[in-house]
Amino acid sequence: MLNKNRANLWVKIVALTVTAAFVAVAALSLVNPGGQPPADSGSSAQDSDDQQALQLVTQLQQQLRANPTSTALLVELGNTYFNWADKQQQAKRSLQAQSNFALAADAYTRALGQGKDDPGVRTDLSTALFYSGDTTQAIAQGERVLKNNPTFPNALLNTGIFYASSGDSARARGLWQRYLKVAPTGGGADFVKQQLSNLK
């Protein structure tokens, strides 16, 4: 998963390539043929994670009602949705994860709308958009970061991934080569080298 605004944003990119399969499996596994919910030893942990995330979201939304233009609260709301979606994606709950990534993207967009164009927040926005299924907008936001911050490592790394996933190997290669110049020993360097050797 592309962890937001960290050097190892690429770690779970493979998960995205099988999202369609997980969506189908999730839809089929919600109820067993007998009509009873399937036994799931991890469901209580998932319920606990969901309850904690929902409580935090509720608290942040209440605070935002009192202070709707707080950039810090909006970013925190985006981070909460993002982290919640990350856990859901790891648990192969792809539909729920995609929805929460979209909510994270909305919160980040609102935060950026307050006036300060923070490259980290916009990179988080691009990543959330990517995982919500909007690769076109993810690329657009990544390119916007790079227009103003051409050496921002996470944007170089992530936007390369977005291009690669859309089939644009040439642009992915260019961004990843720039990443290696900027962060030759960065957390994504080994991944980028491997991917560059695999690009056609």
C-alpha positions in Angstrom: 0.0 0.0 0.0 1.2 3.5 -0.7 1.5 4.8 2.8 0.9 8.5 2.8 3.8 10.9 2.7 6.4 8.4 3.9 9.5 7.2 2.1 8.2 3.6 1.8 5.0 4.6 -0.1 5.5 1.8 -2.5 5.5 -1.2 -0.1 2.1 -2.6 -0.8 1.6 -1.5 -4.4 1.1 -5.2 -5.3 -2.1 -5.1 -3.3 -3.6 -2.7 -5.9 -3.0 -5.1 -8.7 -5.3 -7.7 -7.2 -8.0 -5.3 -5.9 -10.5 -6.4 -8.5 -10.1 -10.0 -7.4 -10.5 -9.0 -3.7 -13.7 -7.1 -4.6 -15.2 -10.1 -6.2 -14.1 -12.4 -3.3 -15.4 -9.9 -0.7 -18.8 -9.7 -2.4 -19.1 -13.5 -2.5 -17.9 -14.1 1.0 -20.2 -11.7 2.8 -22.7 -14.5 3.4 -22.2 -18.3 3.1 -24.6 -20.4 1.1 -26.7 -21.2 4.2 -27.4 -17.5 4.7 -25.3 -17.2 7.9 -22.4 -14.8 8.2 -19.1 -16.7 7.7 -17.0 -17.5 10.8 -14.1 -15.0 10.9 -11.7 -15.0 13.8 -10.4 -11.6 12.8 -13.9 -9.9 12.7 -13.8 -8.8 16.3 -10.4 -7.0 15.7 -11.9 -5.5 12.6 -15.0 -4.3 14.5 -12.7 -2.8 17.2 -10.6 -1.0 14.6 -13.8 0.3 12.9 -15.3 1.5 16.2 -12.1 3.3 17.2 -11.8 4.9 13.7 -15.5 5.9 13.7 -15.2 7.5 17.1 -12.2 9.5 16.1 -14.0 10.6 12.8 -17.0 11.6 14.8 -14.9 13.7 17.2 -13.1 15.4 14.4 -16.3 16.2 12.6 -17.8 17.7 15.8 -14.7 19.9 16.1 -14.9 20.9 12.5 -18.5 22.0 13.0 -17.1 24.6 15.4 -14.1 25.4 13.3 -14.8 24.4 9.7 -11.8 26.1 8.2 -9.2 24.4 10.4 -6.5 23.0 8.1 -5.0 21.0 11.0 -8.4 19.3 11.7 -9.1 18.7 8.1 -5.7 17.0 7.6 -6.2 15.0 10.7 -9.6 13.9 9.4 -8.0 12.9 6.1 -5.2 11.0 8.0 -7.8 9.2 10.1 -9.8 8.1 7.0 -6.6 7.1 5.2 -5.3 5.0 8.1 -8.7 3.4 8.5 -8.8 2.6 4.8 -5.3 1.2 5.0 -6.4 -1.3 7.7 -9.5 -2.2 5.7 -7.4 -2.8 2.6 -4.9 -5.0 4.6 -8.0 -7.0 5.8 -9.0 -7.4 2.1 -12.1 -5.3 2.7 -11.6 -3.4 -0.6 -15.0 -1.8 -1.0 -14.9 -0.2 2.4 -11.3 0.8 1.9 -12.0 2.5 -1.4 -14.8 4.4 0.2 -12.7 5.6 3.0 -9.8 6.6 0.7 -12.3 8.7 -1.2 -13.4 10.4 2.1 -9.7 11.0 2.9 -9.2 12.6 -0.5 -12.2 14.9 0.2 -10.7 16.0 3.6 -7.3 16.6 2.1 -8.9 18.6 -0.7 -10.8 20.7 1.8 -7.6 21.3 3.8 -5.7 22.4 0.7 -8.6 24.7 -0.1 -7.8 26.8 3.0 -4.9 28.4 1.1 -1.6 26.7 1.9 -0.5 24.3 -0.7 1.5 21.8 1.3 3.3 19.3 -0.9 3.0 16.5 1.7 -0.8 17.0 2.0 -1.2 17.1 -1.7 0.9 13.9 -2.1 -1.4 12.3 0.5 -4.3 13.5 -1.6 -2.9 12.0 -4.7 -2.3 8.7 -2.9 -5.8 8.6 -1.5 -7.2 9.3 -5.0 -5.2 6.5 -6.4 -6.5 4.0 -3.9 -10.1 5.3 -4.3 -9.8 4.3 -7.9 -9.2 7.7 -9.6 -5.8 7.3 -11.2 -6.3 10.2 -13.5 -6.8 12.7 -10.7 -4.0 11.0 -8.7 -1.6 11.7 -11.5 -2.9 15.3 -11.9 -2.3 16.0 -8.2 1.1 14.3 -8.2 2.1 16.4 -11.2 0.9 19.5 -9.4 3.2 18.7 -6.5 6.1 18.2 -8.8 5.4 21.4 -10.8 6.0 23.4 -7.6 8.4 21.0 -5.8 10.3 19.1 -8.6 12.5 17.2 -6.2 9.8 16.1 -3.7 10.8 12.4 -3.3 7.4 10.9 -2.3 5.7 12.6 -5.2 8.3 11.4 -7.7 8.0 7.8 -6.3 4.2 7.8 -6.1 3.4 9.5 -9.4 5.8 7.0 -11.1 3.6 4.3 -9.6 0.5 5.9 -10.8 1.8 6.2 -14.3 3.1 2.6 -14.3 -0.3 1.4 -13.2 -2.0 3.3 -16.1 0.5 1.7 -18.6 2.7 4.8 -19.2 6.0 3.1 -18.6 8.0 6.0 -20.2 6.7 8.6 -17.7 7.1 6.1 -14.8 10.7 5.5 -15.8 11.4 9.2 -16.0 10.0 10.0 -12.6 11.7 7.0 -11.0 15.1 8.0 -12.5 14.6 11.4 -11.0 13.7 9.8 -7.7 17.0 7.9 -7.6 18.9 11.1 -8.3 17.1 12.9 -5.4 17.0 10.0 -3.0 19.6 7.4 -4.1 19.5 5.7 -0.6 15.8 6.5 0.1 13.3 4.0 1.4 12.0 3.4 -2.2 15.3 3.1 -3.9 15.5 -0.7 -4.0 11.9 -0.9 -5.2 12.5 1.7 -7.9 15.6 -0.1 -9.2 13.7 -3.3 -9.4 10.8 -1.7 -11.2 13.1 0.1 -13.6 14.7 -3.3 -14.5 11.2 -4.7 -15.2 9.9 -1.8 -17.3 9.6 -2.5 -21.0 
